[in-house]
């Protein structure tokens, strides 16, 4: 077991390279995953459907599909067996808390629950746990930044202990601002889940975020969005129909030897299976 954890920690450190290092010329390989919750099906049926749609892996919701606090060792073995039988891997475990780690109220409980999710993720076979960390406070908000950084450092230490790491889902700030936060933390305290639609909806450039955060990205959500000028806001749209330039995004990630999954996520689809099938084809054609 310790050898496996050592390998996982080493693989994470390899991805987190400093900008002056020369990237490999190895081409980025498209590995498609599907967020099970997007299929809007019961758990077992969603697994089967993901396999039928041609996914290589799935993302599991650690709060609503599986309970981090209640899943027994037998339950973990059963889930791993279901994945193995369908020739599926686990791209990530999502664990989206109602509030971020910048909010002091009930923070200890959120941190403890996230630690349980880190352990569950490792037991299920992935080293990535995704959550919104909360809006990064401005520099003048010393107390808010201290609260956030302290929680993330605690989770980073736990991640190194158990072999799975927290990945911040992008969206509430620019890639450059999130990068400043990560650079202020000890190595491996916080990694990144790149979600282009979230960035676009909040008025940020997904390609610029990929460039700024590429060294820390361990998971990518294959999502798309556009700005609705009439409504004055951003909206999520089917993959390939928005302003997320995936060839450019993947090119930026390739410079940092990204080897993770592209996980299709579609929250508000009228026909989720049809849209996700189309998204799989879109990614395979890249």
C-alpha positions in Angstrom: 0.0 0.0 0.0 2.8 2.5 0.9 4.4 1.9 -2.5 1.2 2.8 -4.3 0.9 6.0 -2.3 4.4 6.9 -3.0 3.7 6.4 -6.8 0.6 8.6 -6.6 2.5 11.4 -4.7 5.3 11.3 -7.2 2.9 11.5 -10.1 1.3 14.6 -8.6 4.7 16.2 -8.0 5.7 15.5 -11.6 2.7 17.4 -12.9 3.4 20.4 -10.7 6.4 21.8 -12.5 7.7 25.3 -12.4 7.3 27.5 -15.5 11.0 27.5 -16.4 11.0 23.7 -16.9 11.0 22.5 -20.5 7.8 20.5 -21.4 7.9 17.2 -23.2 6.7 17.1 -26.8 4.5 14.1 -26.1 1.1 14.6 -27.6 -1.8 14.9 -25.3 -4.1 11.8 -25.4 -7.8 12.3 -25.2 -9.2 10.2 -22.4 -13.0 10.7 -22.1 -15.0 10.4 -18.9 -18.6 11.1 -18.0 -20.0 12.7 -14.8 -22.6 10.1 -13.7 -24.9 12.7 -12.2 -25.2 14.4 -15.7 -26.9 11.2 -17.0 -29.8 11.6 -14.4 -30.1 7.9 -14.0 -29.8 5.5 -11.0 -26.2 4.7 -10.1 -25.9 1.3 -11.6 -27.8 2.2 -14.8 -25.7 5.4 -15.1 -22.5 3.3 -15.0 -23.8 0.9 -17.7 -24.9 3.9 -19.8 -21.5 5.6 -19.5 -19.8 2.4 -20.7 -22.2 2.1 -23.6 -21.5 5.7 -24.6 -17.8 4.9 -24.9 -16.4 6.5 -21.8 -13.2 5.3 -20.4 -13.9 6.6 -16.9 -16.6 8.2 -14.8 -16.8 10.9 -12.1 -18.8 10.0 -9.0 -20.6 12.4 -6.6 -19.2 11.7 -3.1 -22.1 13.5 -1.4 -25.2 12.3 -3.3 -24.3 9.1 -5.1 -22.0 7.6 -2.5 -21.8 8.6 1.1 -18.3 9.3 2.3 -19.4 8.7 5.9 -21.5 5.6 5.4 -19.8 3.6 2.6 -18.3 0.5 4.1 -15.2 -1.4 2.9 -17.6 -3.9 1.4 -19.4 -1.1 -0.4 -16.1 0.2 -1.7 -15.2 -3.2 -3.0 -18.6 -3.5 -4.7 -18.2 -0.2 -6.5 -14.7 -1.1 -7.7 -16.0 -4.4 -8.9 -18.8 -2.7 -10.9 -16.3 -0.3 -12.5 -13.9 -3.2 -13.3 -16.7 -5.3 -14.8 -17.6 -2.4 -17.2 -13.9 -1.7 -17.9 -14.3 1.8 -16.4 -11.9 3.8 -14.3 -12.6 6.6 -11.9 -11.6 10.1 -13.2 -12.5 11.9 -10.0 -14.8 12.1 -6.9 -16.7 15.3 -6.6 -17.5 16.6 -3.2 -19.2 20.0 -3.5 -19.9 21.6 -0.2 -22.6 24.2 0.2 -20.0 26.8 1.2 -16.3 27.2 0.5 -13.3 27.0 2.8 -13.2 30.8 3.1 -16.3 30.8 5.3 -15.6 30.3 9.0 -19.0 29.0 10.0 -19.0 25.2 10.3 -15.5 25.2 8.6 -14.2 22.4 10.8 -17.1 20.2 9.8 -16.5 20.9 6.1 -12.8 20.2 6.4 -13.4 16.9 8.2 -16.0 15.8 5.6 -13.6 16.7 2.8 -10.9 14.6 4.5 -13.3 11.7 4.4 -13.8 12.3 0.7 -10.1 12.2 0.1 -9.8 8.8 1.8 -12.9 7.5 -0.1 -11.4 8.7 -3.4 -8.2 6.9 -2.8 -10.0 3.7 -1.8 -12.1 3.8 -4.9 -9.1 4.3 -7.2 -8.6 8.0 -7.9 -6.4 10.7 -6.5 -8.6 13.6 -7.4 -11.4 15.2 -5.3 -13.2 18.2 -6.8 -14.8 21.0 -4.9 -15.5 24.7 -5.1 -13.1 26.2 -2.6 -15.0 29.5 -2.3 -14.2 32.8 -3.8 -10.6 33.8 -3.2 -10.6 36.9 -1.0 -8.8 40.0 -2.2 -5.4 40.7 -0.7 -6.7 43.3 1.7 -9.0 40.7 3.3 -6.3 39.3 5.5 -8.6 37.3 7.8 -10.5 35.7 4.8 -7.3 34.8 3.1 -5.8 33.3 6.3 -8.9 31.3 6.9 -8.9 29.9 3.3 -5.1 29.2 3.3 -5.2 27.5 6.7 -8.0 25.1 5.6 -6.3 24.3 2.3 -2.9 23.6 4.0 -4.7 21.3 6.4 -6.4 19.5 3.5 -3.1 19.4 1.6 -1.3 17.6 4.5 -4.2 15.1 4.7 -4.0 14.6 0.9 -0.3 13.7 1.1 -1.1 11.3 3.9 -3.9 9.4 2.2 -2.8 9.7 -1.4 -5.6 11.8 -2.9 -5.7 15.6 -3.4 -8.2 18.4 -3.5 -8.7 20.1 -6.9 -10.3 23.5 -6.9 -13.0 23.8 -9.6 -12.4 27.0 -11.5 -14.9 29.7 -12.1 -15.2 32.3 -9.4 -11.9 34.0 -10.2 -9.5 34.3 -13.1 -6.9 31.7 -13.6 -4.2 34.2 -12.6 -5.8 35.0 -9.3 -6.3 31.3 -8.5 -2.6 30.7 -9.4 -1.5 33.4 -6.9 -3.3 31.5 -4.2 -1.8 28.2 -5.1 1.7 29.6 -5.3 1.3 31.0 -1.8 0.6 27.5 -0.4 3.1 24.6 0.3 3.6 22.2 -2.7 0.6 19.9 -3.3 -1.7 21.7 -1.0 -4.1 22.5 -3.8 -4.5 21.3 -7.4 -7.0 22.4 -10.1 -10.0 21.1 -11.9 -10.4 23.2 -15.1 -14.0 23.9 -15.9 -14.3 26.1 -19.0 -18.0 26.7 -18.7 -17.7 28.0 -15.2 -15.0 30.4 -16.2 -17.0 31.7 -19.2 -20.2 32.1 -17.2 -18.3 34.3 -14.7 -16.7 36.4 -17.4 -13.3 34.8 -17.5 -11.2 33.5 -20.4 -10.9 29.7 -20.3 -7.8 29.6 -22.5 -5.9 32.1 -20.4 -6.9 30.1 -17.3 -5.5 26.9 -18.9 -2.2 28.8 -19.6 -2.0 30.2 -16.1 -2.9 27.0 -14.2 -1.7 24.3 -16.6 1.1 23.1 -14.2 -1.5 22.4 -11.5 -4.4 21.0 -13.6 -5.1 17.3 -12.7 -8.7 17.1 -14.1 -10.7 18.8 -16.8 -14.4 19.2 -17.1 -15.4 19.1 -20.8 -18.0 21.9 -20.6 -18.8 24.9 -22.7 -20.5 28.3 -22.2 -21.2 31.6 -23.8 -22.2 35.1 -22.8 -25.8 35.9 -23.3 -25.6 39.5 -24.3 -29.4 40.1 -24.1 -29.6 38.7 -20.6 -26.3 40.2 -19.5 -24.9 36.9 -18.1 -23.1 33.8 -19.1 -24.9 30.5 -19.7 -23.8 26.9 -20.1 -24.3 25.3 -23.5 -23.7 21.9 -25.1 -20.1 21.1 -25.8 -18.8 22.6 -29.0 -21.5 25.3 -29.2 -20.0 27.9 -27.0 -16.8 30.0 -26.8 -14.6 27.4 -25.1 -11.9 26.8 -27.7 -11.0 23.2 -26.7 -8.1 22.8 -29.2 -6.4 25.9 -27.7 -7.2 24.8 -24.2 -5.8 21.3 -24.8 -2.8 22.9 -26.5 -2.0 24.9 -23.3 -2.4 21.8 -21.2 -0.2 19.8 -23.5 2.7 22.1 -22.7 2.4 20.9 -19.1 2.1 17.2 -20.1 -1.5 16.9 -18.9 -2.4 13.2 -18.6 -5.8 13.3 -16.9 -9.3 12.9 -18.2 -11.7 15.1 -20.0 -14.9 14.6 -18.0 -18.2 15.5 -19.7 -20.5 17.4 -17.4 -23.9 18.9 -18.5 -26.2 20.1 -15.7 -29.2 21.4 -17.5 -29.6 19.2 -20.6 -33.1 18.5 -21.8 -31.9 15.2 -23.3 -28.8 14.4 -21.3 -27.9 11.0 -22.9 -28.2 12.5 -26.4 -26.1 15.5 -25.5 -23.5 13.5 -23.8 -23.2 11.1 -26.7 -22.7 14.1 -29.0 -20.1 15.4 -26.6 -18.2 12.1 -26.6 -18.1 12.3 -30.4 -16.9 15.9 -30.3 -14.0 15.0 -28.0 -13.0 12.0 -30.0 -12.8 14.2 -33.1 -10.3 16.6 -31.6 
